Amino acid sequence: MIKILKNCYFISFFCLLLSLSTYSQWRLNHIGGDEGLSHNRVSSIVQDKQGYLWFGTYNGVNKYDGYTMKKYNYAVNSLGLTSNIVQGLFEDKDGFIWVPTPSGLNRIDTGTDKINTYFKGDNREEPLRLNNIHQSKSGTFVAKTPEGIKLFEVDKQGQLEYDVFLKNEKDLGVNIKKLTPGLDGKFWFVTSSGKVKLYQLDIVKEGGIPKLKIDATNYRKSLFSQGITVLDILEYPKNTIWIINNRLQLLKIKLNNDLKVIASKKIDLGASINKETQRVQGRIDMIVDDQKRLWFGGNKLLLSYHMESGEVVNFTRDTEVKKEIGDKYMQRLFIDNSNVLWIGTANHGLYKLDLDSHTFYNSNEFLNLKNASSLFKSPIIT
């Protein structure tokens, strides 16, 4: 009996060491200007239907095929982007890449490289300041601005067919703070004034005209205390909403199909942070991987949280990668089709972390090896 107990203790201790060593062996490296990236400030990342990766920077857009970067930049004529400062990237249902900038909106035809521009301030009007752009299940585009919501549609040639702007309080009745696409073509948002509340937004067509349908959840408690700012929202799985604030407090709200609350829970991710300055964030990007882990990127911050076990891993403190990213501002996270986590930073380019092997391929080897296609597992290169 004593021998069995000793064996059990040994196995438990071994599993603990294995778990600790797993997180200590995460490795990554850096992709920047030497590898062809046009600017070290990366604002957005998407992967298109063909497998190419697109990086939005403060010096245009970069299209990456696993070997080289192809650049799209501002041009005085109509052949280029309206600005080199890229604020977001989005691929629509037809495979076009949309690029919001401070000087208007751009659409890149991935087949011909033709760029269409919209809302760039013609006829003495100010350019439309777009923070991000999405597409509803009906095909209508939804663009969030500081003042409200822009709804528009384009035809097959890229010409505007419908265009309307709805101001926050005047037209919508609410002040939309954060707009995030859900899993079924609808959207989630919170308000920015008074008691912060959670809403669902849908776009329906009446007589061919897009109309907004806004429904409030019955979550009656204040989402967070006064002075707290909501930084990101994510739905996963369906009807389970995750909300992160600037104090690293994570709120989980589970709803039924009628938007009634089934359960809710608050998780303090700040407990994993030693430095007080890291516990207050100005911006956080939240994504989910296929292992049910939420990832959070911020100022000197990279955290993961497992939805089922509750395990929190602080990669800027507990793993070997802290030497590389411990002092970086990680403002954009993206997981590609090969289960690789891409980290876009504010001033230090890109980092790439393979979530399966816990490794990062050196960028020089990645670009120069004849066997590069085995490293970059995108469908476009296989």
C-alpha positions, 0 to 999 in steps of 0.5 A: 500500500505504501509503495502504491502511494509513493508511486502515485505521489511520484506520478503527480509530481512528474505531471506537475513538472511536465506541466511547468516545463511545457509552459517554460519551453514556448519559443518565438522570434521576430519578423520586422523590417529585415524580413520585408515588413514595411513598418514595425507598427502592426495594427491588424492581421487577417488571413484570406480564403487562399491562405495568404496573410495580410498585415496592416501597418503604419506604412501600408498593407503587406501581403505575405505568401510565406516567402516575401511581402507584397506591399500596398501603399498610399498614392496621390492618384487613385491607384493606391490606398487613401493613407498609409496608416492602416487602422484595420483589415477585413475580408468580405464574403467575396474575398475582397480585402477592406482597409480602413484608414484616417483618410477613407476606406479602401477595397483591394481586389486580391485577384487584380490588385485593383484598389477602390476607395470610398468616403475619402472626403470628396466635395469638401467633406471630411474623410470618414474616420473608420475604426473597423469594418464588418459584414452582416449575414445579409451582405451589408457592411457595418463600419464603426466610427467615433460618432456612430455607425455607417451602413453601406452596400456595393455592387459587383463592380464595387460601386456604392448601392446604398449608404447611410450614416446613423449617429449614436444617440440621435439615430440609434438611441444608444452610444455604442462603445464597442461593436464585435461580430458574433458567431451567427452574423449578428453583432454584440456591443456595450454602451459607453455612458451611464450604466454599461449594458450589453446589447445584440445588433442585427441587420435585417432588410425591409423592402431591400433597405437595411434596417438595424434591430437592437435588442438588450440582454437582461443582464441587470447588474452593472458590467463593471464598477464606475470608471472601468472601461470595456476594451473587448468583447468575444462570443464563444461558444454561441451565446456565451459572451466574454468581456474584458476591461482595462483592469483585466477583469473578465466577465463571462455571461451565458445567455439563452436564445431569448437573450436571458441570462443563464449564468454569469461569472467574473474572473480577476486576471489581474491576480497573475500580474506582479507589476501594478502598471501592467494591471491597467491597460489602455487597449486589449485584443482578445481571441480564442484558439481551438483548445478553448483558451482565451488570449489577451494582448496588451501593453507588456502583456500576453495572457492565456486563460483556459475556459474550462480549467481556469488556468491563467498563464502569464507569458510575459512573466512565467515563460521563456518568451518573456525575454522577447516580449516582456517589454512590448506592446502587443496590440493585435493577436491573430491565429491562422489556419495552421494554429499559429499565433501572430502577435502584432506589436506597436513598435517592434513588428511581428512575433509568431508562435506555433501553438502546436509545437510551442516553437517559432521559426527563425524569420531568416530561415523561414524566408530562405530555406528551400523547405520553407513550405513545410514551415509555413503550413498555409494552403497557398504553398502546399 
